[in-house]
Amino acid sequence: MNIQIRKFYYGDIPEDTAQVGSNHSTTNENAWPLWEVFIRSKQGLDHKHAGSLHAADAAMAIENARDVYTRRQEGVSIWVIESKHVHASNPDDAEMFYEPASDKIYRHPTFYDLPDELKHM
Amino acid sequence: MSLHDLEKSFQDKIDKEIKIEPKDWMPEAYRKTNLRQISQHAHSEIVGMLPEGNWITRAPSLKRKVILIAKVQDEAGHGLYLYSAAETLGSSRDQMIADLHSGKAKYSSIFNYPTLTWADMGAVGWLVDGAAILNQVMLCRTSYGPYARAMVRICKEESFHQRQGFESLMVLSKGTQAQRDMCQDAINRWWWPSLMMFGPTDSESTNSDQSIKWKIKRKTNDELRQQFVDMIVEQVKILGMTLPDPDLKWNEERQHYDFGNINWEEFWNVVKGNGPCNKQRLAARNKAHDEGAWVRAAALAYAEKRKNKLKNKAA
């Protein structure tokens, strides 16, 4: 593949025009783990994925989530879970995984043709 | 599937307005462009706290102080949303921070200008955040899912930044002669750098523009810049102030305002590290990071100790 992006935009200054700084190495062993944050916006609703953040432990993750994701009363309850514990379906399998449902239209109420006189159904 | 097929189905998804998610197949250039753009955007939010933090201790009233603190806290949050989005593309937070601190990674040049007077806080909110919002509203519809979601969150919060800036200038514009002069001076200094925020002109643009084709961006720099000019020219009238451009005038044919030439030499100079505050900004970031190293290490050690304690208790 030979696609080159020559043009650039606001907030996107290409590397070759940018001044390159000194060499550096990155150590990841001291990085705080990544957490996924779920927020319940009000009593009675589900917790919903809000985003992720880094924290040393669960207590700090909850405090950071409060500061990052609920500065404007967006939530009344927070769940955090370390990202490494999340298992996900594979997008490459999506066809095989979800396709079988698309031809089962009889699972939907609109599949059934009923007379207009029939009320409350 | 061959690479060609993968690229084709990728482009089909983009054309059908289906968002790309982290685990989906994507061309390497798409990944790289997004990573560079999102991390630069994140860095801009973080460095953007510095020129405003400069005025927190000197805000003229308690009201202005709490507003400014809230705004700076928002910028930190925006930086975090964006770093998280960038991390989904395979870079680590530490790597991105290291690139910023070494000068390898870039951030918006606007933050390399100094905030000399209190009126600058108003001008930054109105003009700089105003320019950023136009870009960010467009990015709410960008093709990469995590970036789009971060932008939606940011746009919800950003509107207060611009409004508080304008309101603060409005107060100055109705004040004493000295206050009015300070207001006009801030507008004069921030106007041109704000126009530069949209990036180089499109004149060298070709039709095969990949970023537009991939719907990372949906408007060109010049389109956004024109939108900004048209908007600000009307707003400045309410302040009773002027914009420092003698060529600014309504063009009946284009149905837009014409404006003067931008000093691109200055723009590239600042990008290359020679702006008024480049060194100061990076030094401040490096100092904060280095001096905070022991806190990060201590938090990790504490978490480790508690984990072991729990384990021993269970045993």
Contacts between the chains, C-beta under 8 A, distances in Angstrom:
chain1	res1	chain2	res2	distance
A	1	B	3	6.1
A	1	B	7	6.7
A	1	B	27	6.1
A	1	B	28	7.1
A	1	B	29	7.5
A	3	B	27	6.3
A	3	B	29	4.7
A	3	B	210	5.9
A	4	B	29	7.3
A	4	B	210	7.7
A	5	B	29	6.1
A	5	B	33	5.4
A	5	B	210	4.9
A	5	B	211	6.2
A	7	B	202	8.0
A	7	B	204	7.1
A	7	B	205	5.9
A	7	B	206	7.5
A	7	B	209	5.6
A	7	B	210	7.8
A	7	B	211	6.7
A	8	B	199	6.7
A	8	B	200	7.6
A	8	B	211	7.7
A	9	B	37	7.5
A	9	B	199	5.3
A	9	B	211	6.4
A	9	B	217	5.3
A	9	B	220	7.9
A	9	B	221	5.8
A	10	B	108	7.8
A	10	B	135	5.1
A	10	B	197	6.1
A	10	B	198	4.9
A	10	B	199	4.4
A	10	B	221	6.1
A	10	B	224	7.0
A	11	B	37	5.9
A	11	B	40	5.3
A	11	B	41	4.8
A	11	B	44	6.4
A	11	B	108	6.2
A	11	B	135	6.7
A	11	B	199	7.8
A	12	B	33	7.3
A	12	B	36	6.2
A	12	B	37	4.2
A	12	B	40	6.1
A	12	B	199	7.5
A	12	B	211	7.9
A	13	B	40	6.6
A	13	B	106	4.3
A	13	B	199	8.0
A	13	B	271	5.8
A	14	B	36	7.7
A	15	B	36	7.3
A	15	B	104	7.9
A	17	B	268	7.5
A	17	B	271	6.7
A	17	B	272	7.8
A	18	B	104	7.4
A	18	B	105	7.7
A	18	B	106	4.8
A	18	B	271	6.8
A	18	B	272	7.6
A	19	B	103	6.2
A	19	B	272	5.2
A	19	B	273	4.9
A	20	B	103	7.6
A	20	B	104	5.6
A	21	B	99	8.0
A	21	B	102	3.7
A	21	B	103	3.1
A	21	B	104	4.5
A	22	B	102	5.4
A	22	B	103	7.4
A	23	B	102	7.8
A	24	B	98	5.0
A	24	B	99	7.8
A	24	B	101	7.9
A	24	B	102	4.8
A	24	B	104	7.8
A	26	B	92	6.8
A	26	B	94	5.1
A	26	B	95	4.7
A	26	B	98	5.1
A	27	B	94	7.0
A	28	B	92	5.7
A	28	B	94	5.9
A	30	B	296	7.0
A	30	B	297	6.7
A	30	B	300	6.6
A	31	B	92	6.6
A	31	B	93	6.6
A	31	B	94	5.4
A	32	B	296	7.1
A	32	B	299	7.2
A	32	B	300	6.5
A	34	B	87	7.2
A	51	B	81	6.1
A	51	B	84	5.6
A	51	B	149	7.7
A	51	B	150	7.5
A	51	B	153	7.6
A	52	B	84	4.7
A	52	B	87	7.6
A	53	B	80	6.2
A	53	B	84	6.7
A	54	B	93	6.1
A	56	B	296	7.9
A	56	B	299	3.9
A	56	B	300	5.0
A	56	B	302	6.9
A	56	B	303	4.1
A	57	B	299	7.9
A	57	B	302	7.7
A	57	B	303	3.8
A	57	B	306	6.7
A	57	B	307	7.6
A	60	B	299	6.6
A	60	B	303	7.5
A	67	B	73	7.8
A	67	B	77	7.5
A	68	B	77	5.1
A	68	B	80	5.4
A	68	B	81	7.6
A	71	B	70	7.9
A	71	B	73	7.0
A	71	B	74	7.2
A	71	B	77	6.7
A	71	B	157	7.7
A	72	B	157	7.2
A	88	B	23	7.0
A	90	B	23	7.2
A	91	B	21	6.9
A	91	B	23	5.0
A	91	B	24	5.2
A	91	B	25	8.0
A	92	B	25	7.7
